[in-house]
Amino acid sequence: MDEVRGSAELTGSPSNPNTVEEHFNQAAEQFGQNYQAKADFHERQRIWQRVIGESLDRLADGGICLDLGCGDGTLSRSVAAKGFQTVGIDQSDKMLSLARRRADEAGVGQWGTYLHASLPLPVELETCYKGKAGLILCSSVLEYVMDYEQVLAQFFRLLKPGGRLILSVPNRSSVYRIMQRICRLLLPLRSSYLRHQRHQFNASDLEVLLEHLGYRISRRTFFALPLQRVSEKAFGRYRGQLLATMVLVVAEKPAPPC
């Protein structure tokens, strides 16, 4: 799979965090506000909530929803609001505190559990949830994980037969992402999220990997324009592979034949 690897040596400061965990602890409050303030986050939430809504039947037989790299829990709160058990897992304590608080504020705290861990999950958590997830959400997380193939294989083990994975990652084929990769070679990244990003993904290569791991692909959606408020005036609703900065893939763990 095509990928972009980040620097192996990182030196940190309060304004220049040296780990992914520190970066998202520092960015937690602002990140949560992005869903209200930024057009590309509005679009992300619309797309995700539509696909989540179409996937709730995967939880009808008692399966749980795992939100892996849950951040402030925005995406999975809609699942909890329907009365399905959700488990959000993140390596950022500040993100988890936000997730718990916002679940309580939304009146769905009894349906949400929030745990601190990084990906791949430790053995004890995999053992606890193996084969129990009817739905796994993973939004903008794999790009920060060094061994994403190991993580995707673990997701497969966590899913119930017939369970569904909804996954979004940076679209490597986007002209904007190409320019990002050039810029990161030429400019100091300081506290930018790009400093911690290990991969960008070609959608076709990602789907080949998922199929190799046993998944069945059911959907691919490109979304998010660069500088969206400006570019949307020029391109409208068009979201092609060379333009959109993100790609969402829906994959399923096949159920055994009846």
FIBA-477231 format. One line per 10 residues: number of its first residue (from 1); their letters; for each residue x, y, z of N, C-alpha, C. Coordinates in nm, 3 decimals. Example, Ala and Ser with C-alpha at 12.3 -4.5 7.8 and 13.67 -1.06 7.14 Angstrom:
<torlums>
1	AS	1.319:-0.569:0.780:1.230:-0.450:0.780:1.320:-0.330:0.780 | 1.285:-0.225:0.708:1.367:-0.106:0.714:1.290:0.003:0.787 .
</torlums>
This chain:
<torlums>
1	MDEVRGSAEL	0.083:-0.118:0.000:0.000:0.000:0.000:0.087:0.124:0.000 | 0.048:0.226:-0.082:0.120:0.352:-0.081:0.103:0.416:0.055 | 0.208:0.484:0.101:0.198:0.548:0.231:0.298:0.659:0.240 | 0.274:0.748:0.337:0.369:0.852:0.371:0.407:0.832:0.516 | 0.532:0.818:0.547:0.576:0.797:0.683:0.627:0.928:0.741 | 0.596:0.950:0.869:0.642:1.070:0.937:0.784:1.055:0.988 | 0.834:1.161:1.048:0.969:1.161:1.102:0.980:1.061:1.217 | 1.089:0.988:1.224:1.108:0.891:1.331:1.151:0.960:1.460 | 1.208:1.080:1.451:1.254:1.150:1.569:1.170:1.274:1.588 | 1.106:1.284:1.706:1.020:1.398:1.735:1.065:1.460:1.866 .
11	TGSPSNPNTV	1.081:1.590:1.867:1.115:1.659:1.990:1.001:1.752:2.024 | 0.956:1.748:2.149:0.834:1.817:2.186:0.855:1.934:2.278 | 0.749:2.016:2.287:0.738:2.125:2.382:0.590:2.145:2.404 | 0.549:2.229:2.501:0.407:2.249:2.523:0.331:2.291:2.398 | 0.394:2.369:2.309:0.327:2.410:2.186:0.363:2.323:2.068 | 0.447:2.222:2.093:0.496:2.137:1.985:0.499:1.993:2.037 | 0.383:1.929:2.053:0.375:1.798:2.118:0.453:1.693:2.042 | 0.514:1.599:2.116:0.601:1.502:2.051:0.537:1.365:2.034 | 0.411:1.347:2.075:0.341:1.222:2.050:0.201:1.252:2.000 | 0.140:1.151:1.937:0.002:1.168:1.891:-0.089:1.196:2.009 .
21	EEHFNQAAEQ	-0.066:1.124:2.120:-0.149:1.144:2.239:-0.141:1.288:2.287 | -0.022:1.343:2.296:-0.005:1.480:2.341:-0.070:1.578:2.244 | -0.056:1.550:2.115:-0.117:1.638:2.015:-0.267:1.647:2.034 | -0.334:1.532:2.052:-0.479:1.535:2.063:-0.526:1.578:2.202 | -0.446:1.558:2.304:-0.478:1.619:2.433:-0.480:1.771:2.421 | -0.382:1.823:2.350:-0.371:1.968:2.332:-0.482:2.021:2.243 | -0.523:1.942:2.143:-0.620:1.988:2.044:-0.764:1.956:2.080 | -0.787:1.890:2.195:-0.918:1.832:2.225:-1.032:1.934:2.218 | -1.022:2.044:2.290:-1.132:2.139:2.295:-1.161:2.198:2.157 | -1.055:2.236:2.085:-1.074:2.293:1.951:-1.130:2.190:1.856 .
31	FGQNYQAKAD	-1.083:2.064:1.865:-1.132:1.960:1.775:-1.283:1.942:1.790 | -1.329:1.942:1.913:-1.472:1.927:1.936:-1.552:2.040:1.875 | -1.496:2.161:1.873:-1.566:2.275:1.816:-1.570:2.271:1.664 | -1.478:2.194:1.602:-1.473:2.189:1.456:-1.604:2.141:1.395 | -1.674:2.049:1.463:-1.798:1.997:1.409:-1.906:2.104:1.401 | -1.894:2.211:1.480:-1.989:2.321:1.472:-1.941:2.432:1.378 | -1.809:2.446:1.364:-1.754:2.565:1.299:-1.706:2.545:1.157 | -1.666:2.424:1.118:-1.598:2.405:0.990:-1.685:2.329:0.890 | -1.686:2.379:0.767:-1.771:2.319:0.664:-1.734:2.176:0.634 | -1.603:2.145:0.630:-1.564:2.008:0.599:-1.604:1.912:0.710 .
41	FHERQRIWQR	-1.605:1.958:0.835:-1.651:1.874:0.946:-1.803:1.857:0.940 | -1.875:1.960:0.897:-2.019:1.945:0.877:-2.047:1.835:0.776 | -1.973:1.837:0.666:-1.992:1.735:0.564:-1.954:1.597:0.618 | -1.843:1.589:0.690:-1.801:1.461:0.747:-1.911:1.404:0.836 | -1.969:1.490:0.920:-2.072:1.440:1.010:-2.195:1.396:0.934 | -2.235:1.469:0.831:-2.352:1.429:0.750:-2.331:1.292:0.688 | -2.214:1.273:0.627:-2.186:1.146:0.559:-2.180:1.032:0.661 | -2.108:1.054:0.768:-2.095:0.950:0.869:-2.229:0.914:0.931 | -2.308:1.015:0.965:-2.435:0.986:1.031:-2.531:0.915:0.936 | -2.525:0.945:0.807:-2.609:0.874:0.712:-2.569:0.726:0.705 .
51	VIGESLDRLA	-2.439:0.700:0.696:-2.394:0.561:0.685:-2.417:0.486:0.817 | -2.396:0.554:0.930:-2.425:0.492:1.059:-2.573:0.455:1.069 | -2.660:0.548:1.028:-2.803:0.521:1.033:-2.842:0.399:0.950 | -2.775:0.382:0.836:-2.802:0.267:0.750:-2.745:0.137:0.806 | -2.664:0.148:0.912:-2.592:0.031:0.965:-2.643:-0.014:1.101 | -2.742:0.054:1.156:-2.788:0.021:1.290:-2.850:-0.118:1.299 | -2.896:-0.171:1.185:-2.952:-0.306:1.189:-2.847:-0.410:1.229 | -2.717:-0.375:1.216:-2.611:-0.468:1.255:-2.604:-0.485:1.406 | -2.676:-0.399:1.479:-2.676:-0.405:1.625:-2.805:-0.465:1.680 | -2.895:-0.503:1.592:-3.027:-0.547:1.636:-3.024:-0.675:1.718 .
61	DGGICLDLGC	-2.921:-0.757:1.699:-2.914:-0.885:1.771:-2.828:-0.876:1.897 | -2.805:-0.754:1.945:-2.731:-0.738:2.069:-2.585:-0.704:2.054 | -2.536:-0.686:1.930:-2.397:-0.647:1.911:-2.372:-0.507:1.961 | -2.249:-0.479:1.996:-2.212:-0.347:2.044:-2.149:-0.266:1.931 | -2.144:-0.134:1.951:-2.074:-0.043:1.860:-1.942:-0.004:1.924 | -1.832:-0.031:1.856:-1.700:0.014:1.900:-1.660:0.136:1.819 | -1.631:0.246:1.887:-1.582:0.368:1.823:-1.434:0.378:1.857 | -1.349:0.338:1.764:-1.206:0.322:1.790:-1.130:0.444:1.742 | -1.067:0.513:1.838:-1.017:0.647:1.812:-1.133:0.743:1.817 | -1.212:0.735:1.925:-1.344:0.800:1.930:-1.337:0.950:1.943 .
71	GDGTLSRSVA	-1.222:1.007:1.982:-1.217:1.151:2.002:-1.319:1.193:2.107 | -1.397:1.296:2.077:-1.495:1.345:2.173:-1.628:1.270:2.164 | -1.630:1.161:2.086:-1.748:1.075:2.080:-1.861:1.124:1.992 | -1.835:1.227:1.911:-1.941:1.287:1.830:-2.012:1.184:1.742 | -1.935:1.099:1.674:-1.996:1.010:1.576:-2.079:0.900:1.640 | -2.033:0.846:1.752:-2.104:0.732:1.811:-2.215:0.773:1.907 | -2.226:0.901:1.942:-2.336:0.941:2.031:-2.472:0.916:1.967 | -2.478:0.926:1.835:-2.606:0.899:1.768:-2.645:0.752:1.782 | -2.547:0.663:1.793:-2.576:0.521:1.815:-2.628:0.501:1.957 | -2.560:0.564:2.053:-2.605:0.555:2.191:-2.745:0.613:2.207 .
81	AKGFQTVGID	-2.774:0.719:2.131:-2.906:0.783:2.140:-3.018:0.690:2.095 | -2.984:0.588:2.017:-3.084:0.490:1.973:-3.097:0.374:2.073 | -3.023:0.381:2.183:-3.032:0.278:2.286:-2.943:0.158:2.263 | -2.838:0.175:2.182:-2.743:0.066:2.159:-2.617:0.091:2.242 | -2.561:-0.016:2.295:-2.442:-0.004:2.377:-2.323:0.036:2.291 | -2.254:0.141:2.330:-2.137:0.189:2.257:-2.016:0.191:2.349 | -1.900:0.162:2.290:-1.774:0.168:2.363:-1.679:0.254:2.282 | -1.641:0.368:2.338:-1.544:0.455:2.273:-1.406:0.434:2.334 | -1.308:0.419:2.248:-1.170:0.395:2.294:-1.078:0.497:2.228 | -0.995:0.561:2.308:-0.903:0.662:2.257:-0.780:0.665:2.346 .
91	QSDKMLSLAR	-0.668:0.715:2.293:-0.547:0.726:2.374:-0.533:0.863:2.438 | -0.626:0.955:2.407:-0.621:1.090:2.464:-0.717:1.100:2.582 | -0.663:1.122:2.701:-0.747:1.136:2.820:-0.840:1.256:2.809 | -0.793:1.365:2.749:-0.877:1.484:2.738:-0.992:1.460:2.641 | -0.967:1.389:2.532:-1.076:1.354:2.442:-1.179:1.266:2.513 | -1.132:1.170:2.591:-1.223:1.082:2.663:-1.306:1.159:2.765 | -1.245:1.255:2.833:-1.321:1.337:2.928:-1.430:1.414:2.857 | -1.398:1.468:2.738:-1.500:1.537:2.659:-1.611:1.442:2.617 | -1.573:1.322:2.576:-1.672:1.225:2.530:-1.769:1.189:2.643 | -1.715:1.164:2.761:-1.801:1.131:2.874:-1.895:1.246:2.909 .
101	RRADEAGVGQ	-1.838:1.367:2.910:-1.918:1.483:2.947:-2.030:1.508:2.847 | -1.997:1.498:2.719:-2.097:1.526:2.617:-2.203:1.416:2.608 | -2.163:1.294:2.637:-2.263:1.186:2.644:-2.361:1.212:2.757 | -2.309:1.255:2.872:-2.397:1.287:2.985:-2.487:1.406:2.952 | -2.430:1.507:2.887:-2.509:1.625:2.851:-2.620:1.591:2.753 | -2.593:1.492:2.667:-2.693:1.449:2.568:-2.791:1.348:2.626 | -2.772:1.308:2.751:-2.862:1.214:2.815:-2.845:1.071:2.770 | -2.726:1.037:2.717:-2.703:0.901:2.668:-2.586:0.835:2.740 | -2.546:0.892:2.854:-2.430:0.840:2.925:-2.443:0.694:2.966 | -2.567:0.649:2.991:-2.585:0.510:3.034:-2.557:0.411:2.923 .
111	WGTYLHASLP	-2.555:0.458:2.799:-2.529:0.369:2.685:-2.385:0.375:2.638 | -2.303:0.461:2.700:-2.166:0.479:2.654:-2.063:0.444:2.758 | -1.961:0.371:2.716:-1.845:0.341:2.799:-1.722:0.395:2.726 | -1.631:0.461:2.798:-1.515:0.523:2.734:-1.388:0.476:2.802 | -1.298:0.420:2.722:-1.179:0.354:2.774:-1.053:0.412:2.712 | -0.945:0.415:2.791:-0.817:0.465:2.742:-0.733:0.348:2.689 | -0.698:0.355:2.561:-0.610:0.255:2.500:-0.568:0.306:2.363 | -0.458:0.253:2.313:-0.413:0.285:2.178:-0.437:0.164:2.088 | -0.420:0.186:1.959:-0.436:0.079:1.861:-0.300:0.028:1.815 | -0.287:-0.105:1.797:-0.387:-0.208:1.820:-0.422:-0.220:1.968 .
121	LPVELETCYK	-0.544:-0.264:1.996:-0.588:-0.277:2.133:-0.504:-0.381:2.207 | -0.484:-0.361:2.336:-0.412:-0.464:2.415:-0.492:-0.593:2.419 | -0.424:-0.701:2.449:-0.483:-0.835:2.445:-0.608:-0.845:2.529 | -0.607:-0.784:2.648:-0.722:-0.798:2.736:-0.848:-0.734:2.678 | -0.832:-0.621:2.607:-0.949:-0.559:2.545:-0.995:-0.638:2.423 | -0.900:-0.687:2.344:-0.940:-0.770:2.230:-1.017:-0.894:2.279 | -0.967:-0.956:2.383:-1.034:-1.074:2.437:-1.175:-1.040:2.485 | -1.190:-0.923:2.547:-1.319:-0.882:2.600:-1.422:-0.860:2.490 | -1.379:-0.802:2.377:-1.475:-0.762:2.273:-1.468:-0.848:2.146 | -1.386:-0.948:2.145:-1.371:-1.032:2.027:-1.505:-1.093:1.985 .
131	GKAGLILCSS	-1.541:-1.071:1.858:-1.663:-1.128:1.803:-1.792:-1.067:1.854 | -1.785:-0.950:1.920:-1.904:-0.889:1.980:-1.950:-0.762:1.910 | -1.868:-0.707:1.822:-1.901:-0.578:1.760:-1.987:-0.597:1.635 | -2.107:-0.543:1.639:-2.188:-0.541:1.519:-2.150:-0.426:1.429 | -2.085:-0.324:1.489:-2.048:-0.204:1.414:-1.920:-0.148:1.474 | -1.822:-0.119:1.387:-1.699:-0.053:1.427:-1.688:0.077:1.349 | -1.664:0.186:1.421:-1.641:0.317:1.360:-1.494:0.353:1.379 | -1.431:0.405:1.274:-1.290:0.444:1.284:-1.267:0.561:1.188 | -1.279:0.681:1.240:-1.272:0.803:1.158:-1.139:0.874:1.179 | -1.060:0.886:1.071:-0.935:0.963:1.072:-0.842:0.919:1.185 .
141	VLEYVMDYEQ	-0.818:0.789:1.190:-0.734:0.731:1.295:-0.616:0.653:1.236 | -0.642:0.571:1.134:-0.538:0.480:1.084:-0.415:0.553:1.033 | -0.429:0.678:0.991:-0.314:0.751:0.940:-0.210:0.778:1.048 | -0.249:0.766:1.175:-0.157:0.789:1.286:-0.099:0.660:1.344 | -0.144:0.546:1.294:-0.105:0.416:1.348:0.004:0.356:1.261 | 0.115:0.316:1.321:0.226:0.267:1.240:0.188:0.140:1.164 | 0.137:0.038:1.235:0.104:-0.090:1.171:-0.047:-0.099:1.150 | -0.098:-0.029:1.048:-0.243:-0.027:1.027:-0.295:-0.162:0.979 | -0.211:-0.243:0.914:-0.258:-0.375:0.870:-0.292:-0.462:0.991 | -0.208:-0.457:1.094:-0.235:-0.532:1.216:-0.365:-0.484:1.280 .
151	VLAQFFRLLK	-0.388:-0.353:1.277:-0.510:-0.297:1.336:-0.633:-0.342:1.259 | -0.628:-0.340:1.127:-0.743:-0.383:1.047:-0.772:-0.531:1.068 | -0.667:-0.611:1.084:-0.687:-0.753:1.113:-0.753:-0.770:1.249 | -0.714:-0.688:1.346:-0.777:-0.694:1.478:-0.925:-0.653:1.469 | -0.954:-0.548:1.393:-1.094:-0.509:1.374:-1.178:-0.627:1.324 | -1.123:-0.703:1.231:-1.195:-0.818:1.175:-1.228:-0.918:1.286 | -1.134:-0.940:1.377:-1.158:-1.033:1.487:-1.263:-0.979:1.585 | -1.268:-0.849:1.599:-1.365:-0.788:1.691:-1.508:-0.793:1.637 | -1.523:-0.794:1.506:-1.656:-0.793:1.445:-1.727:-0.927:1.463 | -1.858:-0.918:1.480:-1.942:-1.036:1.469:-1.953:-1.075:1.322 .
161	PGGRLILSVP	-1.981:-1.199:1.290:-2.015:-1.232:1.151:-2.133:-1.147:1.105 | -2.118:-1.083:0.990:-2.219:-0.990:0.942:-2.200:-0.849:0.993 | -2.101:-0.828:1.082:-2.074:-0.695:1.135:-2.011:-0.605:1.031 | -2.016:-0.475:1.058:-1.973:-0.376:0.959:-1.868:-0.282:1.017 | -1.766:-0.253:0.935:-1.664:-0.153:0.965:-1.686:-0.031:0.877 | -1.694:0.087:0.939:-1.699:0.214:0.866:-1.570:0.287:0.897 | -1.497:0.320:0.792:-1.359:0.366:0.804:-1.337:0.486:0.714 | -1.276:0.593:0.767:-1.236:0.704:0.679:-1.090:0.738:0.703 | -1.022:0.773:0.593:-0.878:0.802:0.595:-0.846:0.910:0.494 | -0.728:0.973:0.503:-0.688:1.072:0.402:-0.672:1.006:0.265 .
171	NRSSVYRIMQ	-0.725:1.073:0.164:-0.718:1.024:0.026:-0.584:1.066:-0.036 | -0.492:0.972:-0.047:-0.358:0.999:-0.098:-0.359:1.052:-0.241 | -0.460:1.019:-0.319:-0.464:1.056:-0.460:-0.506:1.201:-0.483 | -0.556:1.266:-0.380:-0.600:1.405:-0.392:-0.482:1.497:-0.423 | -0.505:1.592:-0.514:-0.401:1.691:-0.545:-0.361:1.766:-0.419 | -0.456:1.794:-0.334:-0.428:1.863:-0.208:-0.334:1.781:-0.120 | -0.358:1.649:-0.113:-0.269:1.564:-0.032:-0.130:1.556:-0.093 | -0.123:1.558:-0.225:0.009:1.560:-0.291:0.085:1.685:-0.250 | 0.016:1.799:-0.250:0.081:1.924:-0.211:0.121:1.919:-0.063 | 0.040:1.857:0.020:0.077:1.842:0.161:0.209:1.767:0.175 .
181	RICRLLLPLR	0.222:1.660:0.099:0.343:1.579:0.110:0.466:1.657:0.064 | 0.449:1.740:-0.035:0.559:1.826:-0.080:0.595:1.926:0.029 | 0.492:1.988:0.086:0.515:2.090:0.188:0.582:2.034:0.312 | 0.545:1.914:0.350:0.603:1.858:0.472:0.751:1.825:0.453 | 0.794:1.810:0.327:0.936:1.788:0.299:1.014:1.919:0.305 | 0.945:2.031:0.282:1.013:2.159:0.268:1.000:2.250:0.390 | 0.893:2.230:0.469:0.864:2.325:0.576:0.863:2.256:0.712 | 0.902:2.327:0.819:0.888:2.270:0.953:0.741:2.255:0.988 | 0.704:2.142:1.050:0.563:2.113:1.075:0.516:2.161:1.212 | 0.606:2.179:1.305:0.573:2.227:1.437:0.458:2.145:1.498 .
191	SSYLRHQRHQ	0.347:2.209:1.532:0.240:2.136:1.601:0.134:2.083:1.505 | 0.157:2.092:1.376:0.058:2.043:1.280:0.032:1.894:1.297 | -0.094:1.853:1.272:-0.126:1.710:1.277:-0.043:1.632:1.176 | 0.004:1.697:1.070:0.084:1.628:0.969:0.216:1.578:1.026 | 0.260:1.640:1.133:0.384:1.597:1.196:0.372:1.456:1.252 | 0.248:1.416:1.285:0.224:1.286:1.347:0.162:1.186:1.250 | 0.127:1.232:1.133:0.061:1.144:1.036:0.164:1.050:0.973 | 0.134:0.921:0.977:0.225:0.821:0.924:0.187:0.774:0.783 | 0.059:0.786:0.747:0.014:0.730:0.620:-0.094:0.817:0.556 | -0.100:0.812:0.425:-0.216:0.850:0.347:-0.248:0.730:0.260 .
201	FNASDLEVLL	-0.372:0.719:0.212:-0.417:0.592:0.155:-0.475:0.608:0.014 | -0.433:0.520:-0.072:-0.499:0.504:-0.201:-0.620:0.414:-0.180 | -0.738:0.458:-0.223:-0.862:0.386:-0.191:-0.862:0.244:-0.247 | -0.815:0.226:-0.369:-0.816:0.093:-0.429:-0.723:-0.002:-0.354 | -0.605:0.048:-0.316:-0.510:-0.035:-0.241:-0.567:-0.072:-0.105 | -0.635:0.023:-0.041:-0.696:-0.005:0.089:-0.802:-0.114:0.076 | -0.883:-0.107:-0.028:-0.987:-0.208:-0.047:-0.926:-0.345:-0.077 | -0.819:-0.349:-0.152:-0.751:-0.477:-0.178:-0.701:-0.537:-0.047 | -0.643:-0.454:0.039:-0.596:-0.503:0.169:-0.712:-0.556:0.253 | -0.821:-0.482:0.258:-0.937:-0.526:0.337:-0.991:-0.659:0.285 .
211	EHLGYRISRR	-0.998:-0.674:0.154:-1.046:-0.800:0.098:-0.949:-0.913:0.131 | -0.819:-0.885:0.128:-0.720:-0.986:0.164:-0.737:-1.032:0.309 | -0.781:-0.941:0.395:-0.801:-0.973:0.536:-0.934:-1.043:0.561 | -1.017:-1.055:0.458:-1.142:-1.127:0.472:-1.267:-1.043:0.464 | -1.254:-0.911:0.456:-1.370:-0.824:0.448:-1.435:-0.829:0.309 | -1.561:-0.791:0.305:-1.630:-0.767:0.179:-1.663:-0.618:0.171 | -1.620:-0.552:0.063:-1.639:-0.408:0.048:-1.781:-0.381:0.000 | -1.847:-0.284:0.064:-1.982:-0.251:0.021:-1.999:-0.106:-0.023 | -1.903:-0.018:0.011:-1.918:0.122:-0.030:-1.784:0.193:-0.026 | -1.771:0.289:-0.120:-1.659:0.383:-0.120:-1.717:0.521:-0.147 .
221	TFFALPLQRV	-1.682:0.621:-0.065:-1.732:0.757:-0.082:-1.618:0.855:-0.061 | -1.593:0.940:-0.160:-1.496:1.047:-0.144:-1.568:1.171:-0.093 | -1.501:1.246:-0.002:-1.565:1.366:0.052:-1.459:1.464:0.098 | -1.504:1.585:0.129:-1.422:1.694:0.184:-1.331:1.757:0.078 | -1.365:1.879:0.039:-1.280:1.955:-0.051:-1.174:2.031:0.027 | -1.060:2.059:-0.034:-0.962:2.145:0.032:-1.015:2.288:0.039 | -0.988:2.356:0.151:-1.035:2.494:0.169:-1.182:2.502:0.129 | -1.264:2.425:0.197:-1.396:2.390:0.147:-1.488:2.509:0.121 | -1.489:2.608:0.207:-1.581:2.721:0.186:-1.553:2.793:0.055 | -1.426:2.794:0.013:-1.389:2.858:-0.113:-1.408:2.763:-0.230 .
231	SEKAFGRYRG	-1.354:2.642:-0.219:-1.355:2.550:-0.332:-1.495:2.499:-0.365 | -1.584:2.497:-0.266:-1.719:2.449:-0.293:-1.793:2.542:-0.387 | -1.757:2.670:-0.388:-1.820:2.764:-0.481:-1.782:2.730:-0.625 | -1.661:2.676:-0.643:-1.616:2.641:-0.778:-1.662:2.502:-0.821 | -1.663:2.407:-0.727:-1.688:2.268:-0.764:-1.823:2.214:-0.718 | -1.894:2.291:-0.636:-2.027:2.248:-0.593:-2.022:2.116:-0.518 | -2.106:2.022:-0.560:-2.113:1.892:-0.492:-2.016:1.790:-0.547 | -1.937:1.826:-0.645:-1.845:1.729:-0.704:-1.738:1.687:-0.604 | -1.719:1.557:-0.592:-1.619:1.502:-0.501:-1.546:1.387:-0.572 | -1.453:1.421:-0.659:-1.380:1.319:-0.732:-1.255:1.274:-0.657 .
241	QLLATMVLVV	-1.198:1.164:-0.700:-1.081:1.107:-0.633:-0.962:1.201:-0.635 | -0.949:1.283:-0.740:-0.835:1.373:-0.751:-0.856:1.504:-0.676 | -0.978:1.524:-0.625:-1.010:1.649:-0.558:-1.038:1.630:-0.409 | -1.121:1.535:-0.376:-1.163:1.515:-0.236:-1.044:1.473:-0.150 | -1.039:1.524:-0.029:-0.924:1.499:0.058:-0.941:1.374:0.145 | -1.063:1.320:0.154:-1.091:1.206:0.240:-1.167:1.099:0.163 | -1.154:0.976:0.210:-1.231:0.866:0.152:-1.288:0.782:0.266 | -1.415:0.747:0.253:-1.483:0.659:0.348:-1.508:0.526:0.280 | -1.473:0.418:0.350:-1.493:0.283:0.300:-1.578:0.206:0.401 | -1.679:0.136:0.352:-1.761:0.049:0.435:-1.730:-0.095:0.396 .
251	AEKPAPPC	-1.695:-0.176:0.496:-1.657:-0.316:0.472:-1.726:-0.403:0.576 | -1.754:-0.526:0.537:-1.828:-0.617:0.626:-1.753:-0.747:0.647 | -1.775:-0.807:0.761:-1.726:-0.942:0.788:-1.834:-1.039:0.742 | -1.810:-1.116:0.638:-1.917:-1.202:0.585:-1.973:-1.296:0.690 | -2.105:-1.310:0.688:-2.169:-1.408:0.774:-2.161:-1.545:0.709 | -2.151:-1.651:0.790:-2.148:-1.784:0.731:-2.280:-1.816:0.660 | -2.277:-1.896:0.555:-2.401:-1.930:0.484:-2.498:-2.004:0.577 | -2.625:-1.980:0.555:-2.729:-2.043:0.639:-2.734:-2.195:0.609 .
</torlums>
